[in-house]
Amino acid sequence: MSKREDKKTAKRLEILTKSMHLFEEKGFDNVTVQEIANECGIAKKTLFQYISSKEELVFDNEGELLELIIKVLKEIPADKIWETYKNWLLNTSANNEKEVFFNLPAIIEESDILRRRLLEMWHTYEQELTKFLNEENTFSLLSSEILAARMVLALRLLFAEKYEVNEILNQI
């Protein structure tokens, strides 16, 4: 990366970090874009060169989890997908790696906008996993939809932080 790209990446990380701190402190709905810009020492207009919306700050890495899941699934035979997925969730939770992806429930729970956005994300995950399972593993469309729904349901319940991963996986 060039120095310019490095600076832009560093500024975006600063914006993400400072905005999350503000959201945790005041709640998502109580923080304005202008406050985020002020906290980062930039103009509001400049902030929008780094992000397209305030919601993007919360869902910045939403695609990374889906990409990781598909990467894991690509490496295994079709008949082992559910078992491997369950083991991956168990290992992720046991190693506290879930903090990378599941650190936002309190912020999201307080905001109607973010809850709707989270539902859209889960829906996208189901669609993409269904597509992957149907095309890459020759599952029928119905089997793909059911397996994708189980996978996303496990993520949703884990994300909600109401249940332990073993309890979730033993029930679905």
N, C-alpha and C positions, 0 to 999 in steps of 0.2 A: 504494500500500500504506500501511496505517496504521503508526504507530510500533511497535505491538505485533507486527504481522506482520513488520516489518523486523527486530525483535529476534529473533523466532523463526527467521527465515531465516538471520540472522547466527549464531545459536547452532547451528543445524543444520550450517552450513558449518564452523564450528569443530569440531564433533563429527566430521564427515567427515574434515577435515584431520588432526586429532590422532589419530584412529583409524588412518588410513592410515600415518601416521608410526610408530605402535606396531606395526602389521602388518609394515611394512618392516624395522623394527628387530628384532622378536622372532619374526615369523612369525604367521600368522593363528591357528593352533591354540594358540599359546602365550600369547595375549592374552585376558584375561577381560573380560566386560562391566563388571565392577566396576572394573578398571584403566582402561577407557575413561572411565567415569563420573568416577573420581578425577582423571584427567588433565584433564577438562573442568570440574572443580569443581562437579559436580552429583551428586545421588543417583542410584543405579541405577534407581530407579522413575521418576525424572524423565527419564532417558535414553530410556526406553521410550515417552515421550510424543513423542519425535522419530523413533524408529525402531521397527520391529516385530521385527527380528532383527539379530544381528551380521553375518550374510551380506549384509543390505541395505546395510551400509556399503560393501562392496566393489562391489556391483552397483547402486549408487545411480542411475547414468545409463544402465542397460541399455536402456531404452525409447527413449532419445534417438537412438541410432544407427539403430534400426529406423524411427523416425519420419522421420529425415533421408533414409534410403534411399527410403522410399515417396514422400516429397516430391519427390525428384529424379526418380523414375520416373514420377510423375504428369505431369510437364512435358514428356514426350517421346512420340512415336508408338510404338506397340507393336512395329513392325518394327525399331526402333533401341534397344530396351531393353538387350540384352546389351552391345552396343558402347558405349552411353552409361555403363552401369554399370562396365564395364572402365575407361573413361576417367576416371570419377569416382574409382575406387580409385587409379589412377595419379596423378591430381592431388592427392588427399588425402595420399598417401605422399610425393610430391615436395615438398609444402608443409609437411611435418612436422605436418599436422593430425591424423595418426593418433594422436598423443600424447593427444589429448582422449579417445579411446575405447580405445586399445590400450596402456595403461600398467600393466597388472596381471599380466602372465603369471607373473612370478616368485612373487608372493604366491599366486596361484591354484594354480600347479604344486605347491606344498608342502603343499596341503591337500586331502584326499579330499572333504571337504564342499564346498569351493569348486569342485573339478573337476566334481563331479556337478551343482552349480548352474549351471556354465557350459554343460554339455551340455543342461540343461533350457532355458537361454536360447537356444542355437543351434536347438533343436527348435522353440521358440516362433517364432523368426525364420522358419524354414522354413514353418511353418504359416501365419503371417501373410502372408508374401510369396506363397505359393501362392494363398491366398485373394484377395489383391490382384490378382495376375496373371490369375487365372481370372475374377474378377468385373469388373474395371475394363478389362481388355484383351482380353477374349473369347478368351483362349488356352484350349485344351482343358484338362481337369483334369490329364491326364498331362503335357502340355507345361508347364503351370504348375508342377507338382511337380519336373520335371527342371530347369527354369530356376531355381527357388527353391533347389534343392539345390546347383546350381553357384554361385549367388551366396553362399550360406552357406558352402560349402566354401572359396571364396576368402577370406572373412572369417576362417574358422577357421585356415587356413594362415597368413594374414597376422598374426593374433593370436599364433600360436605363435612367431613371430619366428625361424623356421628358414630361411625362404626370402625372396628379394626379390620384390616385387610383380610385376615383369615375368616372372620365372621361373614364378610361380604362374599368371598369366593366359595365358602361352603354353602351358601344359600342360592347362588345363581348358577 
